[in-house]
Amino acid sequence: MTDSTSTKPMRQRMEEYVNNLQEHIVTTFEKLDPDAPPFKRDSWIRTQGGSGRSCVFACPTGDEAGTKSHQSILEKAGVNISVVHGVLPPAAIRQMRADHTSMPLPDRPEGLPFFAAGISLVIHPRNPHAPTCHANYRYFEITEPVNDNTTSPKILAWWFGGGADLTPSYLYESDAKHFHTSIKNACDKHGTELYSSFKKWCDEYFLIQHRNETRGIGGLFFDDLNSGPHQRLSSDSGIKRPVTPDEVFAFVKEVGDSFTSSYIPILEARHTTPYTEHHRRWQLIRRGRYVEFNLIYDRGTKFGLMTPGARTESILMSLPETARWEYMSELGTEEGTEEAKLVQVLKEPRSWV
Amino acid sequence: MTDSTSTKPMRQRMEEYVNNLQEHIVTTFEKLDPDAPPFKRDSWIRTQGGSGRSCVFACPTGDEAGTKSHQSILEKAGVNISVVHGVLPPAAIRQMRADHTSMPLPDRPEGLPFFAAGISLVIHPRNPHAPTCHANYRYFEITEPVNDNTTSPKILAWWFGGGADLTPSYLYESDAKHFHTSIKNACDKHGTELYSSFKKWCDEYFLIQHRNETRGIGGLFFDDLNSGPHQRLSSDSGIKRPVTPDEVFAFVKEVGDSFTSSYIPILEARHTTPYTEHHRRWQLIRRGRYVEFNLIYDRGTKFGLMTPGARTESILMSLPETARWEYMSELGTEEGTEEAKLVQVLKEPRSWV
């Protein structure tokens, strides 16, 4: 019996999956740069229910310009998992119903139990030619209240969400193509319009509205994926898509598993590219934009920070080690430069495959 | 006839005031550091009505560690004024009524004309022992629509708002006392409870909720100050407070004028203090917290960025040149250190005078 048809509850299968994926991703990065310090593994308990493990890489050099000859490949990175549960009050249920159509009505004053398991990772390499990469996969469940711990509670609503996206400071079209092709291949095994729908969603989601530019060159973004109709997918039953819990989980695992093969070859190709202070300066400005998106628009970050008992350090591990803001910087505005070439695709997202 | 009893419309008096204050503050900083490049003066026009002038200091050194022996006193600074007008749609009126009790009902589908004039400044010195300082003073008016440009429109609602606050990386109690005393002296000429009420409001406003620490060591914060009752001021008519437009304007000018004497002596005392990479690192972490506050909580920034036609570069000039995020940094957590001494007062705001 393979895991994709397991009789175990989905919450347990997802928990095992994100545990294994975290370990696989972290050890992959550690093998890539054996001279760098290992990721710092940090387990935590949520007093309101659940736990998590943050694996964070940092290698402060005391040399902020980052131009030393011997450097770690990564500058800052976090690969976090969390498996939490508790009770969603009616107000939270009401708010979540906007994005999750299968969510029950908030008609029980005592709220409803929830369960959430997910992995979230952000990799900021040191070299300005190597792109930042983010990925996140999560499973969410709302159940009937149960008094008896031995019984599996009845699931009232469930969905998966996630995605992966690339944020370069300098555009290498071959990298963009490799990243998107890798994700598309993973998607195409599970449905014919998954890649095109969720690629578009990604471009829409990662928009820095006040700059009218996207955070990066996109990838995949999806939410609220379950057996029901989906706002971004055709309701035509002749078009293949994952429907059952097993099928949706198999799709999520496929894209989750594709992370290393989509990103590591890019990192391997770029981390030794020579760079100057000019490249570093632009990278830090781009990291400033990353901070702007995450703190102003990112739903996960906002939601996380507003949640009582949230672990701020884990949520904000997505922020780069350093970021830079220049008033009316000329970088990125001068036509024909490598910086302007990137800004161009951020202002007009392209098809890469 | 002094300006405080001028017959000119208040909008014109405030516009002249912020113009003069901007020039005074910018030239004061330029005289303080004659070897540094001048502020870059940048006038702009708002297509929907009005204009502004940004005066911004930047002196990129290409040396991010900032430990060179010859350095400009400031690292990044902006002193901006804007004088804008237009029409507030009913939805915006409705939203503003929450904070401004004198605001008319949003019962005209065509909205109502508004006028706003203000000065906003943020000074980030280079030396980690010299605190960042922010100040902002603004006048807002809602009027009857007029078709005839020669007539002064009837004012339906008006208020002043503003304040000033100090954000050190290292706590010098004498600096905190000087800054607060200077502001208190300015307040006390105009009312007996202005300083205590608005100092408290400042501590409440500049709270980084997800860190449970304030952005800095406070100062003054007020809004919605006009002739009507005020939520933060006693309604006892025996307690002196500014009431008429002339009186409120005189108070705002007094605190606005006190900016240079409240801050410049601190900057003069600290900008030559020797510092190490350790001090710089902590300063950059504190600047990261400044970014968190401004992007997540600051009403002016949020409101500004969401406004169509807003000038993003002027709004985000408040951000530091560089900021830093470390996962679970030990800085600030070790009892007895200078860093922990600062964190202590950010977690428990103190009385300084």
Interface residues (C-beta under 8 A of the other chain):
Chain A: K40 D42 S54 V56 A58 P60 G62 D63 E64 A65 K76 G78 Q209 H210 R211 E277 R281 L284 G288 V291 E292 L295 I296 K302 L305 M306 A310 T312 E313 I315 L316 M317 L319 P320 E321 T322 A323 R324 W325 E326 Y327 M328
Chain B: K40 D42 S54 V56 A58 P60 G62 D63 E64 A65 K76 G78 Q209 H210 R211 E277 R281 L284 G288 V291 E292 L295 I296 K302 L305 M306 A310 T312 E313 I315 L316 M317 L319 P320 E321 T322 A323 R324 W325 E326 Y327 M328
